[in-house]
Amino acid sequence: MRYLILAMAILLCPAVSTQAQAQTQLSIGIGNRGVSLGFVMSTYPTLVRIPGYPVYYDPRADSNYFFYDGLYWVYQDDNWYSSTWYNGPWDLISPAYVPLFMLRVPVRYYRRPPAYFRGWRSDDAPRWGDHWGRDWERQRSGWDRWNRRSVPRAAPLPTYQRNYGGNRYPRQLDQQRSIESRSYRYQPREAVSRQILDQRRQGAESRDRQQQQQQQNERQRQQQDVRQQQQQRARQQQDVRQQQQQKARQQQDVRQQQQQRARQQQDVQQQQQQRARQQQSAQQQQQQKARQQQNIQQQQQQKARQQQRAQPAQTARGTANKSGKGRPDKNKDQKDNKDQQDNSKGGSGHP
């Protein structure tokens, strides 16, 4: 496993420049799901067995598209890619770990052969040693020699993938692995194929763990958000209670102010009533004084009349006295005195 990873890491550096030169022909993106090639297999491919080889190829594809040992293989821009599903995502495989029977496929079955294949015999395998150099040739020594009578059986095609096309195609490795475990029981024969499957399985398990951790973190965040929302609602409820209490205090203050104003108005009314009573009392006193003054004036007028009446009688008595007639005037004087007394009694409050 670690050799495969090391070889892939070594190969990535020259592969970047090769891919940059081929941007006009394909789009390569490296992400968590592996490498996405420029072509798209929208439906399950038409795979045909290569005579004498445990390898299938797609004669209708516009790419170097193969199936071997339970895996799909694509040769594009001097790189080998592998996947467990017909439309990827794809893993970049170092030339040092490409399975032997993939290297032995004759040139004629490459639907888009690279330019350096020209001049090579179509019934023979590509001259990988000439292309990848002596170091690779020494490392993969004997790759082009095998007993053609003891070719291993071809792996069964994963035809269950026909049911997954278009929008139904699983894009996530964990989804692909889950469907594979239910539908495809073949165990790879090649060590590199087993390593690729193990790597994908571990990647899927790692992503499962990561997703579980993310889900757990998400649940914790949601719980924290719920707690924060509850605390916020509690604060809001407390604020509402405080506002209600404040409003109640304000209403109580308003009622107290209204009561105070009512008392003040009552006091003002009482003061006004008191002033009115005082004014009425003053008026009554003034009226009483006026009546008293009127009585006094009446008494004074009555006295004045009495005096006026008394003056002629006195004048007459004086004249009588002078003429010798004093006795007959005595009774008249007594009668005048009696009338004066009666008038004085009637003027003292009995008009």
C-alpha positions as CSV (number, residue, x, y, z in Angstrom):
1,M,0.0,0.0,0.0
2,R,2.7,2.5,1.0
3,Y,4.7,1.7,-2.2
4,L,1.7,2.5,-4.3
5,I,1.2,5.8,-2.5
6,L,5.0,6.6,-2.8
7,A,5.0,5.8,-6.5
8,M,1.9,8.0,-7.1
9,A,3.5,10.9,-5.2
10,I,6.7,10.6,-7.3
11,L,4.7,10.5,-10.5
12,L,2.6,13.5,-9.6
13,C,5.3,16.1,-10.3
14,P,6.0,15.2,-13.9
15,A,2.3,14.5,-14.4
16,V,1.4,18.1,-13.5
17,S,3.5,19.5,-16.4
18,T,2.0,16.9,-18.8
19,Q,-1.5,17.7,-17.7
20,A,-0.9,21.5,-18.1
21,Q,0.3,20.9,-21.7
22,A,-2.9,19.0,-22.5
23,Q,-5.5,21.5,-21.1
24,T,-6.9,22.1,-24.5
25,Q,-7.8,18.4,-24.8
26,L,-9.2,17.5,-21.3
27,S,-9.9,19.0,-17.9
28,I,-8.2,17.3,-15.0
29,G,-9.3,18.2,-11.4
30,I,-7.8,16.6,-8.3
31,G,-10.1,16.6,-5.3
32,N,-11.3,14.3,-2.4
33,R,-12.9,12.0,-5.0
34,G,-9.7,11.5,-7.0
35,V,-9.1,12.6,-10.5
36,S,-11.9,13.6,-12.9
37,L,-11.0,13.1,-16.6
38,G,-12.2,15.3,-19.4
39,F,-14.5,12.6,-21.0
40,V,-17.8,11.5,-19.6
41,M,-19.3,8.0,-19.8
42,S,-23.0,8.9,-19.4
43,T,-24.1,5.3,-19.8
44,Y,-22.6,1.9,-19.1
45,P,-19.8,1.1,-21.7
46,T,-19.9,-1.5,-24.4
47,L,-17.1,-3.9,-23.3
48,V,-15.7,-6.5,-25.6
49,R,-13.2,-9.2,-24.6
50,I,-9.8,-8.9,-26.3
51,P,-9.0,-12.3,-27.8
52,G,-6.3,-14.1,-25.8
53,Y,-6.3,-11.5,-23.0
54,P,-8.3,-11.3,-19.7
55,V,-9.0,-7.7,-20.7
56,Y,-12.0,-5.9,-22.1
57,Y,-12.1,-2.7,-24.2
58,D,-14.8,-0.4,-25.5
59,P,-14.7,-0.2,-29.3
60,R,-17.2,2.7,-29.3
61,A,-15.4,4.9,-26.8
62,D,-13.4,7.9,-27.9
63,S,-10.7,7.0,-25.4
64,N,-8.3,4.2,-24.4
65,Y,-10.9,2.6,-22.2
66,F,-10.4,-1.0,-20.7
67,F,-11.6,-3.3,-18.0
68,Y,-9.4,-5.7,-16.1
69,D,-9.3,-7.6,-12.8
70,G,-12.5,-5.9,-11.5
71,L,-11.3,-2.3,-12.3
72,Y,-11.8,0.2,-15.2
73,W,-8.6,1.5,-16.8
74,V,-7.9,4.5,-18.9
75,Y,-4.7,5.6,-20.6
76,Q,-4.7,9.3,-21.3
77,D,-2.0,11.9,-21.8
78,D,0.8,9.4,-20.8
79,N,-0.9,8.5,-17.6
80,W,-2.8,5.5,-16.4
81,Y,-6.0,5.9,-14.3
82,S,-8.1,3.4,-12.5
83,S,-11.6,3.3,-11.0
84,T,-14.1,0.7,-9.7
85,W,-17.0,2.5,-11.5
86,Y,-17.3,3.2,-15.2
87,N,-17.4,7.0,-14.9
88,G,-14.9,7.5,-12.1
89,P,-13.7,9.2,-10.1
90,W,-10.3,8.1,-11.2
91,D,-7.1,7.3,-9.3
92,L,-3.7,8.1,-10.9
93,I,-1.5,5.0,-11.1
94,S,2.2,5.0,-11.4
95,P,3.7,3.2,-14.5
96,A,5.6,1.1,-12.0
97,Y,2.4,-0.4,-10.7
98,V,0.2,-0.8,-13.8
99,P,-0.9,-4.5,-14.0
100,L,1.1,-6.6,-16.5
101,F,-1.8,-7.6,-18.7
102,M,-2.7,-3.9,-19.1
103,L,0.8,-3.3,-20.4
104,R,0.4,-6.2,-22.8
105,V,-2.7,-5.0,-24.6
106,P,-1.9,-4.7,-28.3
107,V,-1.7,-1.3,-29.9
108,R,-4.7,-1.9,-32.1
109,Y,-7.1,-1.8,-29.1
110,Y,-6.1,1.8,-28.1
111,R,-9.0,3.9,-29.6
112,R,-7.0,7.1,-29.2
113,P,-3.3,6.0,-29.4
114,P,-0.7,8.7,-28.6
115,A,1.6,10.0,-31.3
116,Y,4.6,8.0,-30.1
117,F,2.6,4.8,-31.0
118,R,3.1,5.5,-34.6
119,G,5.2,3.0,-36.4
120,W,4.7,0.3,-33.8
121,R,3.1,-3.0,-34.8
122,S,-0.6,-3.0,-34.1
123,D,-0.6,-6.7,-32.9
124,D,2.2,-6.1,-30.4
125,A,2.1,-4.3,-27.0
126,P,3.4,-0.7,-26.9
127,R,7.1,-0.3,-26.4
128,W,6.8,1.0,-22.9
129,G,10.5,0.5,-22.3
130,D,11.4,2.9,-25.2
131,H,8.9,5.4,-23.9
132,W,9.4,5.3,-20.1
133,G,13.2,4.6,-20.2
134,R,15.6,2.0,-19.0
135,D,14.9,2.5,-15.3
136,W,11.3,1.5,-15.8
137,E,12.5,-1.4,-18.1
138,R,14.7,-2.7,-15.3
139,Q,12.0,-2.3,-12.7
140,R,9.4,-4.1,-14.9
141,S,11.8,-6.6,-16.4
142,G,9.9,-9.5,-18.2
143,W,6.6,-7.6,-18.5
144,D,6.4,-8.6,-22.2
145,R,7.1,-12.3,-21.7
146,W,4.4,-14.7,-20.5
147,N,2.9,-18.1,-21.3
148,R,0.0,-17.4,-23.6
149,R,-1.4,-20.8,-22.8
150,S,-1.9,-20.0,-19.2
151,V,-3.8,-16.7,-19.4
152,P,-6.0,-16.2,-16.3
153,R,-9.7,-16.0,-16.6
154,A,-11.2,-12.6,-17.1
155,A,-13.0,-11.0,-14.2
156,P,-16.8,-10.9,-14.6
157,L,-18.2,-7.6,-15.7
158,P,-19.9,-5.4,-13.1
159,T,-23.1,-5.2,-15.1
160,Y,-25.1,-4.1,-12.1
161,Q,-23.7,-0.6,-12.9
162,R,-26.1,-0.4,-15.9
163,N,-28.8,0.5,-13.5
164,Y,-26.9,3.6,-12.4
165,G,-26.7,6.2,-15.2
166,G,-27.3,9.9,-15.6
167,N,-28.5,11.5,-12.4
168,R,-28.5,8.1,-10.6
169,Y,-24.8,7.7,-10.9
170,P,-23.2,7.6,-7.5
171,R,-20.5,10.3,-7.1
172,Q,-19.4,9.6,-3.6
173,L,-16.9,6.8,-2.9
174,D,-18.9,5.6,0.1
175,Q,-22.0,5.3,-2.0
176,Q,-20.1,3.4,-4.7
177,R,-18.5,1.1,-2.1
178,S,-21.9,0.4,-0.5
179,I,-23.4,-0.6,-3.8
180,E,-20.3,-2.7,-4.7
181,S,-20.5,-4.6,-1.5
182,R,-24.1,-5.7,-2.2
183,S,-23.7,-6.3,-6.0
184,Y,-20.2,-7.4,-6.9
185,R,-18.4,-10.3,-5.1
186,Y,-15.3,-10.6,-7.3
187,Q,-11.9,-10.5,-5.5
188,P,-9.1,-9.0,-7.6
189,R,-6.2,-11.3,-8.5
190,E,-3.5,-8.6,-9.0
191,A,-1.9,-7.1,-5.9
192,V,-2.1,-3.6,-7.3
193,S,-5.9,-4.1,-7.9
194,R,-6.3,-5.3,-4.3
195,Q,-4.3,-2.3,-3.0
196,I,-6.4,0.1,-5.1
197,L,-9.6,-1.4,-3.7
198,D,-8.2,-1.4,-0.1
199,Q,-7.2,2.2,-0.6
200,R,-10.7,3.1,-1.8
201,R,-12.2,1.1,1.0
202,Q,-10.0,2.9,3.6
203,G,-10.8,6.2,2.0
204,A,-14.5,5.5,2.1
205,E,-14.2,4.4,5.7
206,S,-12.1,7.4,6.5
207,R,-14.7,9.6,4.8
208,D,-17.4,7.7,6.8
209,R,-15.6,8.5,10.0
210,Q,-15.1,12.0,8.9
211,Q,-18.7,12.4,8.0
212,Q,-19.7,10.8,11.3
213,Q,-17.4,13.2,13.1
214,Q,-18.8,16.1,11.0
215,Q,-22.4,14.9,11.8
216,Q,-21.4,14.7,15.5
217,N,-19.9,18.1,15.4
218,E,-23.0,19.3,13.5
219,R,-25.2,17.8,16.2
220,Q,-23.1,19.4,18.9
221,R,-23.3,22.8,17.1
222,Q,-27.1,22.3,16.7
223,Q,-27.4,21.5,20.4
224,Q,-25.2,24.5,21.3
225,D,-27.4,26.6,19.0
226,V,-30.5,25.2,20.7
227,R,-29.0,26.0,24.1
228,Q,-28.1,29.5,22.9
229,Q,-31.6,29.9,21.5
230,Q,-33.1,28.7,24.8
231,Q,-30.8,31.1,26.7
232,Q,-31.7,33.9,24.3
233,R,-35.4,33.1,24.7
234,A,-35.0,33.0,28.4
235,R,-33.3,36.4,28.3
236,Q,-36.0,37.7,26.0
237,Q,-38.7,36.4,28.4
238,Q,-36.8,38.0,31.3
239,D,-36.6,41.2,29.3
240,V,-40.4,40.9,28.6
241,R,-41.1,40.4,32.3
242,Q,-38.9,43.4,33.1
243,Q,-40.7,45.5,30.5
244,Q,-44.0,44.3,31.9
245,Q,-42.9,45.1,35.4
246,Q,-41.6,48.5,34.2
247,K,-44.9,49.1,32.4
248,A,-46.8,48.1,35.5
249,R,-44.7,50.5,37.6
250,Q,-45.3,53.2,35.0
251,Q,-49.0,52.5,35.0
252,Q,-49.0,52.5,38.8
253,D,-47.1,55.9,38.7
254,V,-49.7,57.1,36.2
255,R,-52.5,56.0,38.5
256,Q,-50.8,57.6,41.5
257,Q,-50.3,60.8,39.5
258,Q,-53.9,60.7,38.4
259,Q,-55.0,60.2,42.0
260,Q,-52.7,63.0,43.1
261,R,-54.2,65.2,40.4
262,A,-57.7,64.2,41.4
263,R,-56.9,65.0,45.1
264,Q,-55.4,68.3,43.9
265,Q,-58.5,69.0,41.9
266,Q,-60.6,68.0,44.9
267,D,-58.6,70.3,47.1
268,V,-59.0,73.1,44.5
269,Q,-62.7,72.5,44.4
270,Q,-62.9,72.5,48.2
271,Q,-60.9,75.7,48.3
272,Q,-63.2,77.2,45.6
273,Q,-66.2,76.0,47.6
274,Q,-64.7,77.4,50.8
275,R,-63.9,80.7,49.0
276,A,-67.5,80.7,47.6
277,R,-68.9,80.1,51.1
278,Q,-66.6,82.9,52.4
279,Q,-67.8,85.1,49.7
280,Q,-71.4,84.2,50.4
281,S,-70.8,84.8,54.1
282,A,-69.2,88.1,53.2
283,Q,-72.1,89.0,51.0
284,Q,-74.5,88.0,53.8
285,Q,-72.6,90.1,56.2
286,Q,-72.6,93.0,53.8
287,Q,-76.3,92.5,53.2
288,Q,-76.8,92.4,57.0
289,K,-74.8,95.6,57.4
290,A,-76.7,97.1,54.6
291,R,-80.0,96.2,56.3
292,Q,-78.7,97.5,59.6
293,Q,-77.6,100.7,57.9
294,Q,-81.0,100.9,56.2
295,N,-82.7,100.4,59.6
296,I,-80.5,103.0,61.1
297,Q,-81.4,105.3,58.3
298,Q,-85.1,104.5,58.7
299,Q,-84.8,105.2,62.4
300,Q,-83.0,108.4,61.7
301,Q,-85.7,109.3,59.2
302,Q,-88.4,108.4,61.6
303,K,-86.8,110.5,64.3
304,A,-86.4,113.3,61.9
305,R,-90.1,113.1,61.0
306,Q,-91.0,112.9,64.7
307,Q,-88.9,115.9,65.3
308,Q,-90.5,117.7,62.4
309,R,-93.9,116.8,63.8
310,A,-92.8,117.8,67.3
311,Q,-91.6,121.2,66.4
312,P,-95.1,122.7,65.3
313,A,-96.6,121.3,68.6
314,Q,-93.9,122.8,70.7
315,T,-94.3,126.0,68.8
316,A,-98.1,125.9,69.4
317,R,-97.7,125.1,73.1
318,G,-95.3,127.9,73.5
319,T,-97.7,130.2,71.9
320,A,-100.5,128.9,74.1
321,N,-98.5,129.3,77.1
322,K,-97.9,132.8,76.2
323,S,-101.6,133.4,75.6
324,G,-102.7,131.6,78.9
325,K,-104.0,128.4,77.4
326,G,-101.7,125.9,79.1
327,R,-104.1,123.3,80.5
328,P,-105.9,122.1,77.4
329,D,-102.5,121.5,75.7
330,K,-101.5,119.1,78.4
331,N,-103.5,116.2,77.1
332,K,-102.4,116.8,73.6
333,D,-98.7,116.7,74.7
334,Q,-99.4,113.4,76.4
335,K,-101.0,112.0,73.3
336,D,-98.0,113.1,71.2
337,N,-95.6,111.5,73.6
338,K,-97.6,108.2,73.3
339,D,-97.5,108.3,69.5
340,Q,-93.7,108.9,69.6
341,Q,-93.2,105.9,71.8
342,D,-95.3,103.8,69.5
343,N,-93.3,104.9,66.5
344,S,-90.0,104.2,68.3
345,K,-91.2,100.7,69.1
346,G,-92.2,100.1,65.5
347,G,-88.8,101.4,64.1
348,S,-86.7,99.1,66.2
349,G,-86.9,96.0,63.9
350,H,-90.7,95.9,63.3
351,P,-91.3,98.0,60.2
